Amino acid sequence: MTYETLLLETRGRVAIITLNRPQALNALNSTVLAEMRQLLGELQADDGIGAVVLTGSEKAFAAGADIKEMQSLEFVDAYRADLFSGWDDVAGFRKPMIAAVSGFALGGGCELAMMCDFIIAAKTAKFGQPEITLGVIPGMGGTQRLTRAVGKAKAMDLCLTGRLMDAHEAESAGLVARVVDQERLLDEAVAAAEKIASFSQTAVGMVKETVSRAFEQTLSEGLRFERRLFHSLFATQDQKEGMAAFTEKRKPVFKNR
Ligand code: HXC
């Protein structure tokens, strides 16, 4: 299947999705959303894929939601279509997804990167929620996910002033997991994804689910949820294999059973 706004490449068990609207700095329009939902649905169902890397161009991961597409919307249109709610499907993708960010990740672009499980940034990356400069506010999770990632002070600063944050600041603030040279960005993200895809996919899925839960519930509920899932892994062959391989000083062979 070919897409108008996305490129897909597979390297072993890793799928690389590249946002591809260079003429608009990868602005996220309704076609990007429809194609992302379609493609992620396919990758979800594909047992050959263990992890995904989402990236953009050197100049822009994505410069936001498509301003030209939404410019003439009225409140009633936005409300009745529940504008941007479709992105919840992207955030709800069940396999690990790493954002490899170079250049601008602004507005919806920053929000899309934050829907991924973690962000690896090139030194050139710039993050921001400049919606305030357009007379609106973030609408794809920016006020919520950014605040959870960097805390109230910096989230307020970014959302209220619309200023951009460079990769170094984003890493110290906790938004970004690693910062690398631009030339190494994709290789670093793919290597991380390959590593993840080599582990027991049951345990990997549970890590994603439990860490994500930390943002949804209390500590005691989260700890209980974690412990129960941890217990359940003793019903898997992969746990037997992983621990046997350790004691036998060999590499484990996980079968996802
Ligand atoms: C539509 C966009 C766009 C966007 C860039 N373009 N960002 N089109 N939506 N978000 C288009 C430009 O119009 C231009 O097309 C082409 O991409 C190149 O952009 P330039 O502005 O010429 O590039 P440059 O001078 O290098 O400036 C880069 C930039 C600037 C600083 C990133 O493009 C910019 O400020 N973009 C908007 C960033 C933004 O405000 N994002 C938040 C969007 S709102 P033409 O055809 O003119 O050459 C959002 C919120 C979601 O995401 C929820 C709200 C309700």
Boltz pocket constraint, residues with backbone or C-beta under 6 A from the ligand:
constraints:
  - pocket:
      binder: B
      contacts: [[A, 22], [A, 23], [A, 24], [A, 25], [A, 27], [A, 28], [A, 63], [A, 64], [A, 65], [A, 66], [A, 67], [A, 68], [A, 69], [A, 104], [A, 106], [A, 107], [A, 108], [A, 109], [A, 130], [A, 131], [A, 134], [A, 136], [A, 137], [A, 138], [A, 139], [A, 140]]
      max_distance: 6.0
